[in-house]
Amino acid sequence: MSRSLPLVKNHPRRDEKDLYVETGYKILYEDEAFLIADKPAPLPVHPVGCFRQRNLLSLLQNAVGANGSGLQIVNRLDSETSGLVIVSRSPEIAGRLGVLFEKREVLKEYNAVVFGIPEKPKGSVEVPLGLKSGGVHNIRVPDQAGQDARTDYEVLSVAGEYSLLRIIPRTGRTHQIRVHLAFLGHPVVGDKIYIDPSIFERYIHEGWREDMRSVVKSERLLLHACRLEFRHPVTKKKMIFTSTLPSCFDPFLK
């Protein structure tokens, strides 16, 4: 059953020092062309808003030092989505990798814990997405005049009122997985925007409050970029990278 998605309203931001982020990223692979980072959540990938220093790119640049100026994030993840991020070491490599994404020659796989049990154990959500301005945060909404978007999913396991899904986005729209699963009637656990935008407003303004758990059930979004497959931009060798689920998923899998 589909759901309407309400608008996120405007509200004041807090200072960066008052907003919690997790900075403990890991480098899973690196060579002269690119590196693969395993991003924790919450952590923005780029300098944005209040997060001019506490973001993945700035942290990597500081760690690399003088050689970090050429680093570029190739595949963006939401701040609250954890998992695999490709970081190129030069604009040339970023361009080559970008072409692979444009040609849809990069396989991206995610895991998510969602509310409820999808009626079909395997399926696709193919609903165009449009943009609705929400002041502090623009949100994506189902819109027949919007951009084409398709998300494939498979139920991997069920534990009580929650399901663990394997997800392959066939297009790369912002918030695509989150909006499509909410549209399906099975939003991602911990999704402060697409479960109840008023929770997101409070979270940005006040930080996490335990009473929010009664609605979203988890302090962080239970969406994880767990697998990437693509051809190396220089050697053309097939590369496969995987990342295990963070421990915060565990209580929802038992």
C-alpha positions as CSV (number, residue, x, y, z in Angstrom):
1,M,0.0,0.0,0.0
2,S,1.5,3.3,-1.0
3,R,1.9,6.3,1.3
4,S,1.8,10.1,0.8
5,L,5.1,11.8,1.8
6,P,4.7,15.0,3.8
7,L,6.9,18.1,3.4
8,V,9.9,18.9,5.6
9,K,9.5,22.4,6.9
10,N,12.1,25.1,7.5
11,H,13.8,25.4,11.0
12,P,17.0,26.8,12.4
13,R,20.2,24.8,12.2
14,R,22.6,24.1,15.1
15,D,26.3,24.7,15.1
16,E,28.5,21.9,13.7
17,K,30.1,21.3,17.1
18,D,26.6,20.5,18.5
19,L,25.7,17.9,15.8
20,Y,26.9,14.3,16.3
21,V,28.7,12.5,13.5
22,E,30.7,9.3,13.4
23,T,34.1,9.8,12.0
24,G,35.6,6.3,12.2
25,Y,35.8,5.4,8.5
26,K,37.9,2.5,7.2
27,I,39.9,2.2,4.0
28,L,39.2,-1.2,2.4
29,Y,41.3,-0.8,-0.7
30,E,43.6,1.7,-2.4
31,D,45.8,2.0,-5.4
32,E,47.2,4.9,-7.5
33,A,43.8,5.5,-9.1
34,F,41.2,5.3,-6.4
35,L,40.4,4.1,-2.9
36,I,37.4,2.5,-1.3
37,A,36.2,3.8,2.0
38,D,33.7,2.2,4.3
39,K,31.8,5.1,5.6
40,P,30.1,5.1,9.0
41,A,26.8,6.9,9.7
42,P,25.9,9.6,10.3
43,L,28.7,11.3,8.3
44,P,28.3,13.5,5.2
45,V,30.5,12.6,2.3
46,H,31.1,16.3,1.3
47,P,31.5,19.6,3.1
48,V,27.9,20.8,3.4
49,G,25.9,23.1,5.6
50,C,27.4,23.0,9.1
51,F,29.8,20.2,8.3
52,R,32.7,22.0,6.8
53,Q,35.3,19.8,8.4
54,R,33.5,16.8,9.8
55,N,32.8,15.0,6.5
56,L,34.4,12.0,4.7
57,L,36.2,14.0,2.0
58,S,37.7,16.5,4.4
59,L,38.8,13.7,6.8
60,L,40.4,11.9,3.9
61,Q,42.1,15.0,2.7
62,N,43.5,15.8,6.1
63,A,44.7,12.2,6.5
64,V,46.5,12.2,3.1
65,G,48.0,15.7,3.6
66,A,49.6,17.4,0.6
67,N,48.5,14.6,-1.8
68,G,44.8,14.9,-0.8
69,S,43.9,17.9,-3.0
70,G,42.9,15.6,-6.0
71,L,40.5,13.4,-4.0
72,Q,37.0,13.3,-5.3
73,I,33.9,11.4,-4.0
74,V,32.5,9.4,-6.9
75,N,29.4,7.8,-5.5
76,R,27.6,9.8,-2.9
77,L,25.8,8.3,0.1
78,D,23.4,10.1,2.4
79,S,24.9,11.2,5.7
80,E,22.8,8.5,7.5
81,T,23.6,5.7,5.0
82,S,26.7,3.7,5.8
83,G,28.9,1.6,3.5
84,L,31.1,1.7,0.4
85,V,32.2,4.9,-1.2
86,I,34.6,5.2,-4.2
87,V,37.1,8.1,-3.9
88,S,39.2,8.9,-7.0
89,R,42.7,10.3,-6.7
90,S,42.4,12.6,-9.7
91,P,39.8,14.4,-11.9
92,E,40.7,12.1,-14.8
93,I,39.9,9.0,-12.8
94,A,36.8,10.6,-11.4
95,G,35.7,11.2,-15.0
96,R,36.3,7.6,-16.1
97,L,34.4,6.3,-13.1
98,G,31.6,8.7,-13.7
99,V,31.2,7.4,-17.2
100,L,30.8,3.9,-15.8
101,F,28.0,5.1,-13.6
102,E,26.4,7.0,-16.5
103,K,26.4,3.8,-18.6
104,R,25.1,1.8,-15.6
105,E,28.1,-0.4,-15.6
106,V,28.5,-0.2,-11.8
107,L,26.5,-2.7,-9.8
108,K,25.5,-1.2,-6.4
109,E,23.9,-3.4,-3.8
110,Y,22.4,-2.3,-0.5
111,N,20.9,-3.9,2.6
112,A,18.1,-2.3,4.5
113,V,15.9,-3.2,7.4
114,V,12.3,-2.1,6.8
115,F,9.0,-2.1,8.7
116,G,6.7,-5.0,7.9
117,I,7.0,-7.8,5.4
118,P,6.6,-7.0,1.7
119,E,3.8,-8.9,0.0
120,K,6.1,-10.2,-2.7
121,P,9.4,-11.8,-1.6
122,K,11.1,-10.3,-4.7
123,G,10.0,-7.4,-6.9
124,S,10.7,-3.9,-8.3
125,V,9.4,-0.5,-7.6
126,E,9.3,1.6,-10.8
127,V,8.0,5.0,-9.8
128,P,9.2,8.4,-11.2
129,L,10.6,10.8,-8.6
130,G,10.2,14.6,-8.4
131,L,11.7,17.2,-6.1
132,K,9.7,19.1,-3.5
133,S,11.4,22.0,-1.6
134,G,11.3,21.6,2.1
135,G,13.4,24.6,3.2
136,V,16.3,23.0,5.1
137,H,16.0,19.7,3.2
138,N,14.6,19.0,-0.2
139,I,12.7,15.8,-0.4
140,R,11.9,13.4,-3.2
141,V,8.3,12.4,-3.9
142,P,6.6,10.1,-6.3
143,D,5.8,12.3,-9.4
144,Q,4.7,11.0,-12.8
145,A,6.3,14.0,-14.3
146,G,9.6,13.3,-12.5
147,Q,12.7,11.4,-13.3
148,D,12.5,7.7,-14.1
149,A,13.5,5.5,-11.2
150,R,13.6,1.8,-10.5
151,T,14.6,-0.2,-7.4
152,D,14.8,-4.0,-7.3
153,Y,14.5,-5.7,-3.9
154,E,14.5,-9.2,-2.4
155,V,13.5,-10.2,1.1
156,L,16.5,-12.0,2.7
157,S,15.0,-12.7,6.2
158,V,12.2,-11.7,8.5
159,A,12.4,-11.1,12.2
160,G,9.1,-10.2,13.9
161,E,7.8,-7.0,12.4
162,Y,11.0,-6.3,10.4
163,S,12.4,-7.5,7.1
164,L,16.0,-7.5,5.9
165,L,16.1,-6.6,2.2
166,R,18.7,-6.9,-0.6
167,I,18.3,-3.9,-2.8
168,I,19.7,-3.0,-6.2
169,P,18.9,0.5,-7.5
170,R,18.8,0.4,-11.3
171,T,18.8,4.2,-11.4
172,G,20.7,6.6,-9.1
173,R,18.2,9.3,-8.0
174,T,18.7,11.1,-4.6
175,H,16.9,9.2,-1.8
176,Q,15.6,6.7,-4.4
177,I,15.7,3.6,-2.2
178,R,14.2,5.4,0.8
179,V,11.3,7.0,-1.2
180,H,10.5,3.8,-3.1
181,L,10.4,1.6,0.0
182,A,8.2,4.2,1.8
183,F,6.0,4.2,-1.3
184,L,5.8,0.4,-1.1
185,G,4.5,0.8,2.4
186,H,7.7,-0.5,4.0
187,P,9.9,2.5,5.0
188,V,13.5,1.9,6.2
189,V,13.8,1.7,9.9
190,G,15.3,4.9,11.3
191,D,14.3,7.1,8.4
192,K,13.5,10.4,10.0
193,I,12.5,12.1,6.8
194,Y,10.2,9.6,5.1
195,I,8.6,8.1,8.1
196,D,7.8,11.4,9.8
197,P,9.4,14.6,8.7
198,S,8.6,16.3,12.0
199,I,11.1,13.9,13.6
200,F,13.8,15.1,11.2
201,E,13.0,18.7,12.0
202,R,13.4,18.0,15.7
203,Y,16.6,15.9,15.1
204,I,18.4,18.7,13.3
205,H,17.3,21.3,15.9
206,E,17.6,19.3,19.1
207,G,19.6,16.2,18.3
208,W,18.5,12.7,19.1
209,R,15.8,12.3,21.7
210,E,14.7,8.9,23.1
211,D,11.1,9.6,22.5
212,M,11.8,9.6,18.7
213,R,12.6,5.9,19.0
214,S,8.9,5.1,19.4
215,V,8.3,6.3,15.9
216,V,11.4,5.5,13.8
217,K,12.7,2.7,16.1
218,S,16.4,3.3,15.5
219,E,18.7,6.3,16.1
220,R,20.3,5.8,12.7
221,L,19.0,4.9,9.3
222,L,19.3,1.1,8.7
223,L,20.5,1.4,5.1
224,H,23.9,0.1,4.2
225,A,25.8,0.1,0.9
226,C,27.2,-3.4,1.0
227,R,28.6,-4.3,-2.4
228,L,30.1,-2.6,-5.5
229,E,31.1,-4.2,-8.8
230,F,32.8,-2.4,-11.7
231,R,35.7,-2.5,-14.1
232,H,38.9,-0.8,-12.9
233,P,39.2,2.5,-14.7
234,V,42.8,1.8,-15.7
235,T,43.4,-1.9,-15.8
236,K,39.8,-2.9,-16.8
237,K,40.0,-5.7,-14.2
238,K,36.7,-6.6,-12.6
239,M,36.7,-5.3,-9.0
240,I,34.3,-6.5,-6.3
241,F,34.1,-4.8,-2.9
242,T,31.9,-5.8,0.0
243,S,31.1,-4.4,3.5
244,T,29.5,-6.2,6.4
245,L,26.4,-4.9,8.2
246,P,27.1,-2.5,11.2
247,S,26.3,-3.9,14.6
248,C,23.3,-1.6,15.0
249,F,21.4,-3.8,12.5
250,D,21.7,-6.8,14.8
251,P,18.7,-6.2,17.2
252,F,16.4,-6.1,14.1
253,L,17.6,-9.4,12.7
254,K,16.8,-11.6,15.6
